[in-house]
Amino acid sequence: MYYPQADVIPLVVDNLNIHTPSILYEFLSLRQARCIIQQLGFNYTPKHTSWLNQVEIELSVLPR
């Protein structure tokens, strides 16, 4: 861990389905994932402000 003295490391992520704490269990051991998840604070952006939604809106204009 890069910040062992930090109580919480805040993360600001969009609402994409891979931006959840459970994804860490796929790549790390159970012990490592739990240790990291306890230190992370997930802060999700509102769905209407997601950068991905903005890109999808722009791309939907192309076929019209």
MONOR-V7250 format. One record per residue. RES is the residue in one letter. PHI is phi in degrees with one decimal (* if undefined). PSI is psi in degrees with one decimal (NA if undefined). Layout:
res=RES phi=PHI psi=PSI
res=RES phi=PHI psi=PSI
This chain:
res=M phi=* psi=135.3
res=Y phi=-77.8 psi=-26.2
res=Y phi=-124.8 psi=67.2
res=P phi=-64.3 psi=-25.3
res=Q phi=-84.9 psi=-10.5
res=A phi=-76.0 psi=137.9
res=D phi=-72.7 psi=-46.6
res=V phi=-140.8 psi=137.7
res=I phi=-108.0 psi=108.7
res=P phi=-75.5 psi=135.8
res=L phi=-120.0 psi=132.9
res=V phi=-110.2 psi=115.6
res=V phi=-132.6 psi=157.6
res=D phi=-83.2 psi=180.0
res=N phi=-87.5 psi=25.9
res=L phi=-64.9 psi=143.2
res=N phi=-65.2 psi=-15.0
res=I phi=-87.7 psi=-8.4
res=H phi=-89.9 psi=60.3
res=T phi=-129.9 psi=156.5
res=P phi=-59.9 psi=-29.3
res=S phi=-63.2 psi=-21.7
res=I phi=-63.1 psi=-28.0
res=L phi=-64.8 psi=-29.1
res=Y phi=-67.0 psi=-21.5
res=E phi=-76.2 psi=-22.8
res=F phi=-116.6 psi=-16.0
res=L phi=-123.7 psi=164.4
res=S phi=-68.1 psi=162.6
res=L phi=-57.4 psi=-43.4
res=R phi=-65.0 psi=-45.6
res=Q phi=-64.0 psi=-44.7
res=A phi=-61.9 psi=-45.6
res=R phi=-61.0 psi=-41.6
res=C phi=-60.8 psi=-44.2
res=I phi=-70.9 psi=-44.3
res=I phi=-61.5 psi=-36.2
res=Q phi=-63.3 psi=-23.9
res=Q phi=-97.0 psi=-11.2
res=L phi=-94.6 psi=141.5
res=G phi=-116.2 psi=104.7
res=F phi=-80.6 psi=125.9
res=N phi=-123.1 psi=110.7
res=Y phi=-92.2 psi=138.9
res=T phi=-75.4 psi=152.5
res=P phi=-61.3 psi=146.8
res=K phi=-58.6 psi=-35.7
res=H phi=-73.4 psi=-10.2
res=T phi=-111.9 psi=7.2
res=S phi=-63.2 psi=137.4
res=W phi=-63.1 psi=-32.9
res=L phi=-65.2 psi=-40.9
res=N phi=-62.9 psi=-39.0
res=Q phi=-63.6 psi=-40.9
res=V phi=-65.1 psi=-43.8
res=E phi=-60.6 psi=-39.3
res=I phi=-63.7 psi=-45.3
res=E phi=-64.1 psi=-41.9
res=L phi=-70.3 psi=-27.2
res=S phi=-68.9 psi=-18.9
res=V phi=-73.2 psi=-30.4
res=L phi=-57.4 psi=-45.5
res=P phi=-69.9 psi=-18.6
res=R phi=-75.4 psi=NA
